[in-house]
């Protein structure tokens, strides 16, 4: 898979900072977290967090070696380009399912919202609070969900179209 596509996928399913880490590792396979930190200018703790997130999605892998002097384990990271397509498809499927679940929830339930946008509550929770906001005490209004439902339907359609093309 091409580097540009790998970076695009990484930015979409993780974030832009993770894409920078992946790009560095793509060009420097076997780099330690210290090498990555120095190479792109992020703190080691931030690099570790990004590496663990990328590893949890199986986009990168590591070799673990023991430092003979200190006895610590050092990790040397590398990109696994073959996994990106599969991971991307799985993430898209999860997102499609989440959109469907949210749409079903929005269409099958009534929600009340505080005019000050403090809280959004289901009908049952609003009833428990006598239709007043539990944060500011203002009378809550029934939410007009038409725009939210429209956006969810559009996202579902876009994702379904993506799978028809794949």
Secondary structure, DSSP 8 states (H G I E B T S, - for coil): --HHHHHHHHHHHT-HHHHHHHHHHHHSTTB-HHHHHHHHT--HHHHHHHHHHHHHTTSEEEEEEE-TTT--EEEEEEE-TTHHHHHHHHHHHHHHHHHHHHHHHHHH--EEEETTSS-EEEHHHHHHTTTB-TTT--BEEE---HHHHHHHHHHHHHHHHHHHH-
